Amino acid sequence: MKTRPGEPRSTGSDQLSIGALVDRLLKGGMPLRFTAYDGSSAGPEDSPVGLHLANERGLRYLLTAPGDLGLARAYVAGDLQISGTHPGNPYPAISALKEHTHFEMPPPAELLRMLRHVGLSNLVPPPPPPQEMMPRWRRLMEGVRHSMTRDAEAIHHHYDVSNRFYELVLGPSMTYTCACFPSETATLEEAQFFKYDLVARKLGLQAGQRLLDVGCGWGGMVRHAAKEYGVKAIGVTLSEQQAEWGQARIRSEGLEDLAEIRFMDYRDVPEGEFDAISSIGLTEHIGIKNYPAYFTALRDKLKDHGRLLNHCITRADNRSDGGAGAFIDRYVFPDGELTGSGRIISTMQDLGLEVRHEENLREHYAMTLAGWCRNLEDNWDECVAEVGEGTARVWGLYMAGSQVGFEINEIQLHQVLAVKPDASGRADFPLRPTWLS
């Protein structure tokens, strides 16, 4: 019997092919051209992007962890191969698959038939790729979630990959947070400068003031505040590699009198009475239940009339329990949690911080990630030489997937600006926003 174009082929009358199996289980069917090592296929023949399942281990990954985790394991290990797009920028494949990463459970009789054809040996999970962290329940044995020790380990996993790798992917700004594009034609570097300057203007920075930047990364905000505004700035990070790189850049730019980066938990900063505090990309690592303690600690380090700018990834609603998904939790942001901007705003308000402005930069983060993916693709060989192909694949998958997430409004990026009023309720805040001029 002839098959229709794009219809899954079977390898025999009594043998269920891998192509037919995947097409049947995948929610909505296979939107790309899919081929497998058994010679079977599924999906449209004219698809410009294709997937090839190279071996039995890849099949075992897909069957034992249905959904994004199994797909990621097979891809990172090299068992699931992409054609028609670069591994540093698999955006076309992820965009096509975005509604098709979950398996649909067939009726029991059909499921039993599938399992019989697949063979029980393929239902034994192979060891995951070395880039994968242990599951969250196992990590609980290593320490309480969001304790100082466990937070440091999570940050180390994500940020201490290689400073050279980050230079290649992030570009000269070494800024691993959402840029803000003043125009659609602005370069990534121009947009990162504009983002730092937007934060500085929202905070009302002036020469002689003191700024604390928590989760400072490689020190981009610290250096910008010192260089462009004459502010005395302290940055803290839990990544020793970031602190060393940032301090070296501060010395090379002659900013030692104004700027400093410390390898330190924000909870251990001894100083207080800051004029301004910026938190750019740290709240994702804090844990939702720790928001009150987090914003209390930042509030208490501000002087009266001091401003706080919180910049972080959020969900599109406030109903989320915080989980970021199996792939993100195991490969990218261990223990990371996201919720809606409303939860962040209400927590800040409940602690006596007066929220004066909120802004969603969702589209800007999609553009930022597209720029990082281009950098990874352009520097692929050197990136692979630096961190290995598996890790480079993780980053391409994560960044392109996140780009899709921002585009379809699964995730957002919010800047929330607050001020600490004095005992009489005065905020010493301008009547109209000064950063829009």
Backbone torsions as a table, in degrees:
resi	resn	phi	psi	omega
1	MET	NA	130.8	-179.9
2	LYS	-78.0	147.0	176.9
3	THR	-96.8	149.7	175.7
4	ARG	-71.5	154.7	178.0
5	PRO	-55.2	129.2	178.6
6	GLY	85.2	-6.2	-179.1
7	GLU	-77.9	139.4	179.7
8	PRO	-57.4	136.3	177.8
9	ARG	-96.4	144.8	175.6
10	SER	-100.0	148.9	-179.5
11	THR	-86.9	0.6	179.3
12	GLY	174.4	164.0	-175.2
13	SER	-64.4	-29.8	-178.8
14	ASP	-113.8	13.5	-176.4
15	GLN	-120.1	121.6	178.3
16	LEU	-81.5	121.0	-178.5
17	SER	-75.2	159.8	178.1
18	ILE	-64.3	-39.7	178.7
19	GLY	-59.7	-45.1	178.9
20	ALA	-65.6	-39.0	180.0
21	LEU	-63.5	-49.1	-178.9
22	VAL	-64.0	-42.9	-178.7
23	ASP	-64.7	-35.0	-179.9
24	ARG	-73.0	-39.2	-175.4
25	LEU	-80.9	-31.1	-173.8
26	LEU	-72.5	129.4	-178.0
27	LYS	-59.7	120.0	179.5
28	GLY	84.4	0.4	-178.7
29	GLY	82.2	172.0	-178.0
30	MET	-82.6	115.0	-177.1
31	PRO	-82.5	-13.3	-179.8
32	LEU	-111.2	171.1	171.9
33	ARG	-75.8	123.5	-178.5
34	PHE	-119.8	131.4	174.2
35	THR	-128.3	156.3	-177.5
36	ALA	-135.6	165.1	-175.9
37	TYR	-65.2	-16.4	178.1
38	ASP	-86.9	4.3	178.3
39	GLY	89.6	-2.3	-179.0
40	SER	-85.9	169.5	-178.2
41	SER	-152.4	168.0	177.0
42	ALA	-158.1	165.1	176.9
43	GLY	85.1	170.0	-176.2
44	PRO	-66.0	133.0	-178.1
45	GLU	-67.7	-25.5	-176.2
46	ASP	-94.0	12.5	180.0
47	SER	-64.8	130.6	179.4
48	PRO	-70.9	-17.9	-179.7
49	VAL	-119.5	136.6	-177.4
50	GLY	-131.6	158.6	174.7
51	LEU	-122.0	139.5	177.0
52	HIS	-129.4	123.2	175.5
53	LEU	-88.4	113.2	-166.4
54	ALA	-86.2	-23.2	-173.1
55	ASN	-160.2	175.3	-176.9
56	GLU	-67.1	-33.5	178.7
57	ARG	-60.1	-40.9	177.0
58	GLY	-61.1	-39.7	177.1
59	LEU	-62.5	-40.5	179.6
60	ARG	-65.2	-37.1	174.7
61	TYR	-60.0	-45.8	-176.8
62	LEU	-66.2	-38.5	-175.2
63	LEU	-79.6	-31.2	-175.4
64	THR	-92.2	-10.8	174.6
65	ALA	-140.1	67.8	-176.3
66	PRO	-56.8	136.5	179.5
67	GLY	109.8	-156.4	-171.6
68	ASP	-66.9	-30.6	-178.3
69	LEU	-68.8	-44.7	178.4
70	GLY	-64.7	-42.4	177.0
71	LEU	-60.7	-42.2	-179.7
72	ALA	-65.5	-44.0	179.3
73	ARG	-58.4	-47.4	-179.4
74	ALA	-64.2	-39.2	-178.7
75	TYR	-69.8	-47.2	-178.3
76	VAL	-63.0	-36.6	-179.5
77	ALA	-75.7	-10.8	-178.7
78	GLY	88.9	5.7	-178.6
79	ASP	-83.9	-22.6	175.0
80	LEU	-114.7	114.8	-172.1
81	GLN	-110.4	142.3	-178.9
82	ILE	-106.0	137.9	172.5
83	SER	-122.4	153.9	178.4
84	GLY	88.3	-1.7	175.5
85	THR	-155.0	161.6	-175.3
86	HIS	-87.0	142.4	178.3
87	PRO	-62.8	-22.0	176.0
88	GLY	-76.7	-15.7	-178.6
89	ASN	-146.5	69.1	-177.6
90	PRO	-81.3	27.7	-177.1
91	TYR	-53.9	-45.1	-178.3
92	PRO	-59.4	-39.0	180.0
93	ALA	-68.9	-44.8	-177.4
94	ILE	-67.8	-37.9	179.1
95	SER	-61.5	-39.9	179.3
96	ALA	-71.9	-31.4	-175.9
97	LEU	-89.8	-3.0	-166.9
98	LYS	-57.0	-28.4	178.9
99	GLU	-103.2	12.7	-171.5
100	HIS	-131.5	27.5	-176.0
101	THR	-98.4	4.1	179.9
102	HIS	-113.3	139.2	178.0
103	PHE	-84.2	140.8	174.7
104	GLU	-95.0	131.7	-179.8
105	MET	-79.6	118.7	178.7
106	PRO	-76.3	170.7	175.8
107	PRO	-56.9	153.9	-175.0
108	PRO	-53.8	-42.8	-178.2
109	ALA	-63.8	-41.8	179.6
110	GLU	-68.8	-39.4	177.9
111	LEU	-61.7	-41.2	179.2
112	LEU	-62.5	-40.7	178.6
113	ARG	-64.0	-41.4	178.8
114	MET	-62.6	-45.1	-178.5
115	LEU	-63.4	-36.1	179.2
116	ARG	-65.7	-40.4	179.4
117	HIS	-70.7	-38.8	-177.9
118	VAL	-68.6	-39.5	-177.6
119	GLY	96.7	135.9	-176.5
120	LEU	-64.2	-25.9	-179.2
121	SER	-62.5	-27.0	179.9
122	ASN	-83.3	1.2	176.7
123	LEU	-100.6	8.0	174.9
124	VAL	-96.7	116.4	-175.3
125	PRO	-67.4	132.6	173.8
126	PRO	-75.3	163.1	176.0
127	PRO	-57.9	138.5	-179.9
128	PRO	-70.2	163.0	175.9
129	PRO	-58.6	152.4	-176.6
130	PRO	-63.5	-17.8	179.4
131	GLN	-74.4	-11.1	-174.0
132	GLU	-85.6	132.6	172.9
133	MET	-76.8	157.6	175.0
134	MET	-64.8	155.3	-178.8
135	PRO	-61.6	161.5	-174.1
136	ARG	-60.0	-37.0	-179.2
137	TRP	-66.1	-32.6	176.5
138	ARG	-73.0	-34.4	-179.5
139	ARG	-67.3	-23.8	177.5
140	LEU	-59.4	-28.7	179.1
141	MET	-72.4	-18.0	-179.3
142	GLU	-89.0	-8.7	-179.7
143	GLY	150.0	157.3	180.0
144	VAL	-64.1	136.1	-179.5
145	ARG	-59.3	133.4	179.1
146	HIS	68.4	17.0	163.9
147	SER	-69.3	164.0	-178.8
148	MET	-59.3	-40.6	-178.3
149	THR	-66.0	-47.4	-176.7
150	ARG	-71.3	-35.6	175.1
151	ASP	-60.4	-42.0	179.6
152	ALA	-62.3	-40.0	179.1
153	GLU	-66.6	-39.7	179.0
154	ALA	-65.0	-43.6	178.5
155	ILE	-64.1	-41.3	178.6
156	HIS	-59.6	-42.5	-178.4
157	HIS	-60.1	-41.3	-173.4
158	HIS	-87.5	-41.3	-169.9
159	TYR	-97.6	-24.5	-178.8
160	ASP	-91.8	49.0	176.7
161	VAL	-77.4	-57.6	179.3
162	SER	177.8	124.0	177.9
163	ASN	-59.9	-37.1	179.5
164	ARG	-64.9	-40.0	177.2
165	PHE	-59.5	-45.2	179.2
166	TYR	-65.2	-36.3	176.9
167	GLU	-60.0	-40.8	-178.6
168	LEU	-69.4	-36.5	-175.2
169	VAL	-86.6	-44.4	-174.5
170	LEU	-82.7	-26.1	-177.0
171	GLY	91.0	-177.2	-173.1
172	PRO	-57.5	-28.7	-177.6
173	SER	-69.9	-20.6	-175.2
174	MET	47.1	50.2	-177.4
175	THR	-118.0	114.0	-175.9
176	TYR	-105.8	50.5	174.9
177	THR	-144.5	166.9	-176.4
178	CYS	-57.5	129.5	172.6
179	ALA	-81.8	170.1	175.9
180	CYS	-128.0	112.2	-172.3
181	PHE	-87.8	115.9	178.2
182	PRO	-67.5	-19.4	175.8
183	SER	-156.0	164.9	-179.3
184	GLU	-69.0	-18.5	-178.7
185	THR	-96.5	-1.8	-179.6
186	ALA	-66.0	146.1	176.3
187	THR	-77.6	166.4	177.9
188	LEU	-60.7	-40.9	-179.9
189	GLU	-66.0	-41.0	176.8
190	GLU	-62.5	-39.2	-178.7
191	ALA	-70.4	-34.6	177.2
192	GLN	-69.4	-40.3	175.6
193	PHE	-61.3	-43.8	-179.3
194	PHE	-63.2	-38.8	178.2
195	LYS	-61.4	-48.8	179.4
196	TYR	-61.4	-38.9	-179.2
197	ASP	-70.6	-34.7	175.4
198	LEU	-61.5	-44.3	177.7
199	VAL	-61.3	-44.9	-179.4
200	ALA	-61.5	-41.1	-179.2
201	ARG	-71.1	-37.9	176.2
202	LYS	-63.5	-36.6	178.5
203	LEU	-77.5	-9.1	-179.9
204	GLY	64.9	37.0	-175.6
205	LEU	-63.6	139.7	176.9
206	GLN	-139.4	155.2	-179.3
207	ALA	-55.2	136.7	178.6
208	GLY	92.8	-12.5	178.4
209	GLN	-77.4	169.9	179.9
210	ARG	-118.9	130.4	-178.8
211	LEU	-120.2	137.2	169.2
212	LEU	-112.4	124.6	177.4
213	ASP	-112.7	109.1	-176.8
214	VAL	-91.9	138.4	-173.7
215	GLY	64.0	53.4	-165.4
216	CYS	-78.0	-5.5	-177.7
217	GLY	61.5	-134.7	-180.0
218	TRP	-88.2	11.3	170.4
219	GLY	91.3	20.9	-178.2
220	GLY	-61.3	-44.3	-179.7
221	MET	-69.6	-38.8	179.1
222	VAL	-60.5	-47.7	-178.7
223	ARG	-68.2	-37.7	179.4
224	HIS	-63.1	-45.6	-179.0
225	ALA	-62.6	-40.2	-179.3
226	ALA	-70.9	-46.9	-173.8
227	LYS	-73.5	-44.1	-172.6
228	GLU	-90.8	-22.2	-173.5
229	TYR	-126.7	-2.3	179.7
230	GLY	65.5	28.3	-178.6
231	VAL	-90.9	143.7	173.9
232	LYS	-86.0	113.0	-168.8
233	ALA	-121.3	136.5	174.3
234	ILE	-117.2	129.0	174.9
235	GLY	-115.5	144.0	177.6
236	VAL	-127.8	142.6	179.1
237	THR	-146.9	151.4	175.9
238	LEU	-91.1	3.8	177.1
239	SER	-102.3	115.9	-180.0
240	GLU	-66.1	-35.8	178.7
241	GLN	-64.2	-40.2	177.2
242	GLN	-63.1	-44.8	-177.9
243	ALA	-62.3	-42.9	-179.7
244	GLU	-65.1	-44.2	179.6
245	TRP	-63.7	-45.1	-177.9
246	GLY	-64.5	-41.3	178.4
247	GLN	-65.3	-37.7	177.5
248	ALA	-63.9	-40.5	178.8
249	ARG	-67.3	-38.8	177.0
250	ILE	-59.3	-45.0	178.6
251	ARG	-64.0	-42.3	-177.7
252	SER	-66.3	-25.7	179.9
253	GLU	-96.8	3.6	177.1
254	GLY	66.4	36.2	-176.1
255	LEU	-107.8	15.4	-174.1
256	GLU	-59.1	-29.2	-178.0
257	ASP	-71.9	-20.8	-175.6
258	LEU	-116.0	-32.1	-170.7
259	ALA	-116.1	144.9	179.0
260	GLU	-151.6	138.3	175.0
261	ILE	-121.3	130.3	-177.7
262	ARG	-116.2	140.1	169.8
263	PHE	-81.8	93.0	-167.5
264	MET	-161.9	146.8	171.8
265	ASP	-74.4	139.4	-179.4
266	TYR	-58.8	-25.4	-179.8
267	ARG	-72.3	-12.9	-177.5
268	ASP	-102.6	1.4	-179.7
269	VAL	-65.3	120.6	-175.7
270	PRO	-79.6	-26.3	-175.9
271	GLU	-73.6	161.4	174.2
272	GLY	-144.3	-167.0	177.2
273	GLU	58.9	41.1	176.9
274	PHE	-78.6	146.1	174.8
275	ASP	-72.8	-29.3	-176.4
276	ALA	-155.0	150.2	175.0
277	ILE	-133.0	132.7	173.6
278	SER	-116.1	136.5	175.1
279	SER	-127.5	102.5	-172.0
280	ILE	-116.9	99.3	177.0
281	GLY	83.9	20.8	179.0
282	LEU	-103.3	-33.1	-172.7
283	THR	-58.1	-29.0	178.4
284	GLU	-58.5	-25.6	-176.1
285	HIS	-95.7	-4.8	-169.5
286	ILE	-78.8	-38.5	-172.2
287	GLY	95.0	128.8	-172.9
288	ILE	-58.4	-42.9	-177.5
289	LYS	-66.3	-16.0	179.9
290	ASN	-95.4	2.1	178.8
291	TYR	-54.7	-47.0	-178.7
292	PRO	-58.8	-44.4	179.6
293	ALA	-66.6	-37.3	-179.3
294	TYR	-64.4	-53.4	-177.4
295	PHE	-71.6	-25.7	172.9
296	THR	-64.8	-44.1	179.9
297	ALA	-61.9	-40.4	179.4
298	LEU	-71.4	-42.1	178.0
299	ARG	-57.4	-43.6	-175.7
300	ASP	-69.5	-15.4	177.8
301	LYS	-93.9	-2.9	177.5
302	LEU	-92.0	146.3	169.2
303	LYS	-81.4	165.1	175.2
304	ASP	-56.3	137.4	-177.9
305	HIS	75.4	2.4	176.1
306	GLY	-71.2	153.5	-175.5
307	ARG	-112.7	147.7	177.0
308	LEU	-124.5	128.8	175.9
309	LEU	-116.3	116.9	177.6
310	ASN	-108.6	123.2	-175.2
311	HIS	-124.5	114.4	-176.9
312	CYS	-158.0	161.8	174.8
313	ILE	-74.0	140.4	179.7
314	THR	-135.3	167.8	167.8
315	ARG	-80.6	167.4	178.4
316	ALA	-80.6	-9.9	177.2
317	ASP	-140.2	177.0	-177.1
318	ASN	-106.7	16.8	-177.8
319	ARG	-92.4	-11.9	-173.7
320	SER	-65.6	143.3	174.9
321	ASP	-84.5	0.4	173.9
322	GLY	108.0	-23.0	-175.9
323	GLY	-59.7	137.9	-177.0
324	ALA	-101.1	5.0	-178.4
325	GLY	97.3	152.8	-173.1
326	ALA	-63.4	-44.4	-178.4
327	PHE	-62.6	-48.5	-179.1
328	ILE	-61.4	-42.8	-176.9
329	ASP	-68.1	-36.9	-175.6
330	ARG	-85.9	-30.5	-171.0
331	TYR	-113.4	-23.4	-168.7
332	VAL	-121.5	-68.8	-175.9
333	PHE	-116.6	80.2	176.5
334	PRO	-57.5	132.2	178.5
335	ASP	70.2	7.5	178.2
336	GLY	-67.7	145.4	-179.9
337	GLU	-140.0	140.1	179.6
338	LEU	-127.5	145.8	170.8
339	THR	-146.3	-176.4	-176.1
340	GLY	-78.6	162.1	-179.5
341	SER	-63.9	-27.7	179.3
342	GLY	-62.3	-36.9	178.5
343	ARG	-65.2	-41.1	179.2
344	ILE	-65.8	-46.9	-179.0
345	ILE	-62.6	-45.0	-178.0
346	SER	-65.5	-36.9	177.7
347	THR	-63.3	-44.6	179.9
348	MET	-62.5	-43.6	-179.5
349	GLN	-64.8	-40.7	-179.1
350	ASP	-64.1	-20.7	-179.3
351	LEU	-97.0	8.6	175.9
352	GLY	90.6	4.8	173.8
353	LEU	-85.4	132.5	-177.2
354	GLU	-94.9	113.2	-179.7
355	VAL	-75.7	123.9	-176.7
356	ARG	-110.8	-18.1	-177.6
357	HIS	-161.9	144.9	177.2
358	GLU	-140.2	141.6	-176.8
359	GLU	-146.9	135.9	179.0
360	ASN	-103.0	121.7	-178.8
361	LEU	-109.8	35.1	-174.0
362	ARG	-53.8	-51.4	-178.3
363	GLU	-63.3	-31.8	-180.0
364	HIS	-65.9	-35.1	180.0
365	TYR	-72.1	-34.5	174.9
366	ALA	-60.3	-42.4	178.3
367	MET	-66.9	-37.7	178.2
368	THR	-62.1	-46.6	-179.0
369	LEU	-65.1	-36.3	176.3
370	ALA	-60.8	-39.4	177.3
371	GLY	-65.9	-41.7	178.2
372	TRP	-64.9	-39.5	177.3
373	CYS	-63.2	-39.4	176.7
374	ARG	-62.7	-41.3	178.6
375	ASN	-62.8	-42.7	179.2
376	LEU	-63.5	-42.5	178.5
377	GLU	-64.2	-45.3	-177.8
378	ASP	-65.4	-30.2	-176.9
379	ASN	-112.5	27.4	-171.1
380	TRP	-56.1	-49.3	-175.4
381	ASP	-61.3	-42.9	179.8
382	GLU	-70.5	-35.9	177.3
383	CYS	-64.0	-43.1	178.7
384	VAL	-64.1	-40.9	178.1
385	ALA	-63.8	-30.3	-176.7
386	GLU	-79.7	-43.2	-171.9
387	VAL	-124.2	-6.0	-176.6
388	GLY	94.8	152.2	-174.7
389	GLU	-67.5	-36.5	-179.5
390	GLY	-60.6	-46.2	179.3
391	THR	-66.5	-39.8	177.3
392	ALA	-62.1	-38.2	176.9
393	ARG	-63.8	-40.9	177.3
394	VAL	-55.6	-45.8	-176.0
395	TRP	-69.1	-39.5	176.2
396	GLY	-62.8	-43.6	179.8
397	LEU	-64.7	-45.6	-178.6
398	TYR	-64.5	-46.9	-175.5
399	MET	-70.5	-43.0	179.0
400	ALA	-66.8	-38.5	177.2
401	GLY	-65.0	-39.1	177.7
402	SER	-66.8	-37.5	176.6
403	GLN	-57.3	-46.0	177.5
404	VAL	-61.5	-41.7	180.0
405	GLY	-58.4	-41.7	177.4
406	PHE	-70.0	-38.1	-178.4
407	GLU	-65.4	-37.2	-176.6
408	ILE	-95.9	9.7	174.6
409	ASN	67.2	32.0	169.3
410	GLU	-77.7	-34.6	178.7
411	ILE	-133.7	157.0	-178.1
412	GLN	-135.9	173.7	175.5
413	LEU	-131.4	117.4	-176.6
414	HIS	-117.0	136.2	166.7
415	GLN	-104.6	125.7	178.4
416	VAL	-120.0	122.3	-179.3
417	LEU	-106.4	127.3	179.8
418	ALA	-131.8	160.9	177.9
419	VAL	-128.5	151.7	177.1
420	LYS	-98.3	105.8	179.9
421	PRO	-69.2	158.9	175.0
422	ASP	-83.3	-176.7	-174.8
423	ALA	-61.4	-26.1	-180.0
424	SER	-89.3	-1.9	179.3
425	GLY	94.0	-2.3	178.8
426	ARG	-71.8	138.9	-179.6
427	ALA	-112.1	-14.8	-178.0
428	ASP	51.8	49.9	-176.4
429	PHE	-113.8	143.5	-178.3
430	PRO	-64.9	153.4	-178.6
431	LEU	-64.5	-33.8	178.0
432	ARG	-130.1	152.7	-179.8
433	PRO	-58.6	129.0	179.0
434	THR	-87.8	-16.9	-175.0
435	TRP	-82.0	-5.6	-179.7
436	LEU	-89.3	-9.5	-177.0
437	SER	-80.3	NA	NA
